[in-house]
Amino acid sequence: MTNLRRRMLFDMQARNLADETQRSYIHYLAGYAKFYNTPPDQLGLEQVTEYQAYLLREKRLSAQSVNCFSAAAQFFYTVTLGKEWTSRQFPRAKVPLILPPMLSSHEVYEFFRYVPSPRYRTVLMICYGAGLRISEAVSLRAADIDSARMVIRVRQGKGAKDRETVLSPMLLELLRHWWRLARPGKDWLFPSSYRGRLFHLSADRVRRACADAVKDAKLGKHVTPHVLRHAFATHLLENGVDLRKIQVMLGHQSIDTTAHYTAVATKTIAEVPSPLDRILTRRRRSVLPKPKAQAPPKD
């Protein structure tokens, strides 16, 4: 490990950045240095901008991926190297708003029918029933299930923040059934072991089980654990739950992020009366085209 990488890792750990964020930043900085075959501390803003363009046009990475490199570069130069550069000098690519695939309640039910493993099915039902990220669901502990207050406590979710979300009676019943079936112990609700050491269930294993169930269910839609979290928020919104409450349960820092779900709340959209209906209600006969008169049949 180079001294630069060690310094950057120390800086990220000192600021309590998530492990996934640390891995991502190191990955993008390593690719940046490899592209120029030069240590990144010997490169500057011109090379950062040039590399951003390369990632977009040549590598055809998504805007989100390019922005992740930009964030990594900004952290490296301004924190690790201590340069007095501002965020304006690390421009972000415009991220297109792409609506996630929306599942109806019936499609969610059909999907769960094709998840054969009780362990994977329970984890995925938590993602949909309580709006948890997959990383949050697999790392739940028994102590996080507060049946007295009917809430689930999420420890150190995204942004290193604790939060609480809803624990429905049916989800509580499912979790109790899983407890009686697996007897997981006090550590993890969904334990897994490797070389004699106890860990929580891998999120990737749940994703693979999810993909297998989607194929078997033949839904014709791309479904992931995160799509189930989207469905949780959207179905709540369609049922009239306040957006602010959904924001708290999802753990979004900004309500603008939660507001994106209004774009996929199709039930809510479908209930909006069109102004066309209003003007045509009493004028239908005069506005609608009249059918053409048919010619009499020839003998």
C-alpha positions in Angstrom: 0.0 0.0 0.0 1.4 3.4 -1.0 1.8 6.2 1.5 -0.8 8.2 -0.5 -3.4 5.5 -0.2 -2.7 5.0 3.5 -3.1 8.7 4.1 -6.4 8.8 2.2 -7.7 5.7 4.0 -6.8 7.3 7.4 -8.6 10.5 6.4 -11.8 8.6 5.4 -11.8 6.5 8.5 -11.3 9.6 10.7 -14.4 11.1 9.1 -16.3 7.8 9.6 -17.1 7.4 5.9 -18.9 4.1 5.1 -16.8 1.1 4.2 -18.4 1.0 0.7 -17.6 4.7 0.2 -14.0 4.1 1.1 -13.7 1.2 -1.3 -15.3 3.1 -4.0 -13.1 6.2 -3.6 -9.9 4.1 -3.6 -11.1 2.2 -6.7 -11.7 5.4 -8.7 -8.5 7.1 -7.6 -6.5 4.0 -8.5 -8.1 4.0 -12.0 -7.3 7.7 -12.4 -3.7 7.2 -11.5 -3.4 4.2 -13.8 -4.9 6.1 -16.7 -2.1 8.8 -16.5 0.5 6.4 -15.2 1.3 9.1 -12.6 0.7 9.4 -8.8 -2.5 11.5 -8.3 -0.7 14.0 -6.2 1.3 15.0 -9.3 -1.9 15.6 -11.3 -4.3 18.6 -11.2 -7.7 20.0 -12.1 -7.1 19.8 -15.8 -6.4 16.1 -15.6 -9.5 15.6 -13.4 -11.8 17.3 -16.0 -10.1 15.3 -18.8 -10.6 12.0 -17.0 -14.3 12.8 -16.3 -14.8 13.3 -20.0 -13.0 10.0 -20.7 -15.2 8.1 -18.3 -18.4 9.6 -19.9 -17.5 9.4 -23.6 -15.0 6.5 -23.9 -15.8 4.2 -21.0 -19.5 5.2 -21.2 -19.9 5.1 -17.5 -23.1 6.3 -16.0 -23.4 9.9 -14.6 -23.6 8.4 -11.1 -20.3 6.6 -11.5 -18.6 9.7 -13.0 -19.9 11.7 -10.0 -18.5 9.1 -7.6 -15.0 9.7 -9.2 -15.5 13.4 -8.9 -16.4 13.1 -5.2 -13.3 10.8 -4.7 -11.1 13.3 -6.4 -12.5 16.2 -4.4 -11.9 14.4 -1.1 -8.3 13.4 -2.1 -7.3 16.9 -3.2 -9.1 19.0 -0.6 -8.8 16.7 2.4 -5.8 14.4 2.0 -3.6 17.0 0.1 -5.2 20.0 1.8 -5.6 22.1 -1.4 -7.9 25.1 -1.1 -10.1 24.1 -4.0 -13.9 24.4 -3.9 -16.7 22.0 -5.1 -17.2 24.2 -8.2 -13.8 23.0 -9.4 -15.1 19.4 -9.4 -18.2 19.6 -11.6 -20.8 16.9 -11.5 -22.4 15.2 -14.5 -26.1 15.7 -14.8 -27.9 12.6 -13.6 -31.0 11.8 -15.7 -34.1 11.0 -13.7 -34.9 7.4 -14.6 -38.0 6.0 -12.9 -37.5 2.6 -11.3 -39.7 -0.3 -12.4 -43.0 0.0 -10.5 -44.6 -3.1 -9.0 -48.3 -3.4 -8.2 -49.3 -5.0 -4.9 -50.3 -8.1 -6.8 -46.9 -8.3 -8.5 -45.2 -8.0 -5.1 -47.3 -10.9 -3.8 -46.6 -13.1 -6.8 -42.9 -12.3 -6.5 -42.8 -13.5 -2.9 -44.5 -16.7 -3.8 -41.5 -17.7 -5.9 -38.9 -17.1 -3.2 -38.6 -20.7 -1.9 -36.1 -20.1 1.0 -37.7 -18.8 4.2 -34.6 -16.9 5.1 -34.3 -15.0 1.8 -38.1 -14.5 1.6 -38.1 -13.0 5.1 -35.3 -10.6 4.3 -36.9 -9.4 1.1 -40.3 -9.0 2.9 -38.5 -6.7 5.4 -37.2 -4.6 2.4 -40.8 -4.2 1.2 -42.6 -4.2 4.5 -40.4 -1.7 6.3 -38.5 0.1 3.5 -35.1 -1.1 4.5 -32.0 -1.2 2.2 -30.7 -4.7 1.7 -27.6 -3.9 3.7 -29.8 -2.8 6.6 -32.1 -5.8 6.4 -29.4 -8.5 6.5 -27.6 -6.8 9.5 -30.6 -6.7 11.8 -30.3 -8.0 15.3 -33.0 -9.4 17.5 -32.7 -6.3 19.8 -33.6 -4.1 16.8 -37.1 -5.5 16.7 -39.2 -3.4 19.2 -42.5 -5.2 19.4 -43.7 -3.1 22.3 -43.5 0.1 20.3 -44.0 -1.7 16.9 -40.9 -0.2 15.3 -37.7 -1.5 13.7 -34.5 0.2 14.7 -32.0 0.6 11.9 -28.5 1.1 13.3 -26.0 3.2 11.5 -27.8 3.3 8.1 -26.7 5.3 5.2 -25.0 8.5 6.4 -24.0 6.7 9.7 -27.4 7.6 11.2 -29.8 5.6 13.3 -33.5 5.7 12.5 -36.7 3.9 13.2 -39.3 2.5 10.7 -42.6 0.8 10.9 -43.0 -2.8 12.2 -46.4 -4.0 11.0 -48.3 -6.7 12.8 -47.9 -9.1 9.8 -44.2 -8.4 9.5 -43.8 -9.1 13.3 -45.6 -12.4 12.8 -43.3 -13.3 10.0 -40.2 -12.4 12.0 -41.5 -14.5 15.0 -42.1 -17.4 12.6 -38.5 -17.1 11.3 -37.2 -16.9 14.9 -38.9 -20.2 15.8 -37.7 -21.8 12.6 -34.1 -20.8 12.7 -33.3 -19.9 16.3 -30.6 -17.5 15.1 -29.4 -16.4 18.6 -28.6 -12.9 20.0 -26.2 -11.7 17.3 -27.8 -11.6 13.9 -31.3 -12.3 12.8 -29.9 -13.8 9.6 -26.6 -15.3 10.6 -24.0 -16.9 8.3 -20.7 -18.5 9.1 -17.4 -18.7 7.3 -14.3 -20.6 8.5 -15.8 -20.8 11.9 -16.5 -17.1 12.2 -20.1 -15.8 12.5 -21.2 -13.0 10.2 -24.6 -11.8 9.0 -26.1 -13.0 5.8 -24.4 -11.6 2.6 -26.5 -9.0 0.7 -25.2 -10.5 -2.6 -26.7 -13.9 -1.8 -30.1 -12.2 -1.2 -29.7 -10.4 -4.5 -29.0 -13.6 -6.3 -32.0 -15.3 -4.7 -34.1 -12.3 -5.7 -33.0 -12.6 -9.4 -33.8 -16.3 -9.4 -37.3 -15.6 -8.1 -37.9 -12.9 -10.7 -37.1 -15.4 -13.5 -39.4 -18.0 -12.0 -42.2 -15.6 -11.5 -41.9 -14.3 -15.1 -42.9 -10.8 -14.1 -41.3 -9.2 -17.0 -39.8 -6.5 -14.8 -36.3 -5.9 -13.3 -36.8 -6.5 -9.5 -34.1 -6.0 -6.9 -34.3 -5.6 -3.1 -34.0 -1.8 -3.7 -37.0 -1.9 -6.1 -38.9 -3.5 -3.2 -37.9 -0.5 -1.0 -39.1 1.8 -3.8 -42.4 -0.1 -3.8 -42.8 0.3 0.0 -42.5 4.1 -0.4 -44.7 4.4 -3.5 -47.5 2.2 -2.2 -47.5 4.2 1.1 -47.8 7.4 -0.9 -50.6 6.0 -3.0 -52.4 5.1 0.2 -52.3 8.7 1.5 -49.3 8.5 3.9 -47.7 11.9 4.4 -44.4 12.3 2.4 -42.6 13.6 5.5 -43.4 10.3 7.4 -42.1 8.3 4.4 -38.9 10.4 4.4 -38.2 9.6 8.1 -38.8 5.8 7.6 -36.6 5.7 4.5 -33.9 7.7 6.2 -33.6 10.3 3.5 -31.7 13.4 4.5 -33.6 15.6 2.1 -37.3 15.4 1.4 -36.5 16.2 -2.3 -35.1 12.7 -2.5 -38.3 11.2 -1.2 -40.4 13.5 -3.5 -39.0 11.5 -6.5 -41.5 8.8 -5.5 -44.4 11.0 -6.5 -43.3 10.4 -10.1 -44.1 6.7 -9.8 -47.2 6.8 -7.7 -49.4 5.8 -10.6 -52.5 5.2 -8.5 -52.3 8.8 -7.3 -51.8 10.1 -10.8 -54.6 8.0 -12.2 -57.0 9.6 -9.7 -56.3 13.1 -10.9 -59.2 14.4 -13.0 -58.2 15.6 -16.4 -59.3 19.1 -17.4 -60.5 17.5 -20.7 -63.1 15.5 -18.9 -64.4 18.7 -17.2 -64.9 20.6 -20.4 -66.4 17.7 -22.3 -68.9 16.5 -19.6 -71.7 18.8 -20.9 -70.4 19.4 -24.4 -69.7 15.8 -25.5 -72.3 15.7 -28.3 -71.2 19.0 -29.9 -67.4 18.3 -29.7 -67.1 14.6 -30.5 -66.9 13.8 -34.2 -70.0 12.4 -35.7 -69.8 9.0 -37.4 -69.9 9.1 -41.2 -73.2 8.0 -42.7 -73.0 4.7 -44.5 -74.1 4.4 -48.1 -77.1 2.2 -48.7 -76.3 -1.3 -50.0 -76.4 -1.8 -53.7 -78.8 -4.3 -55.2 
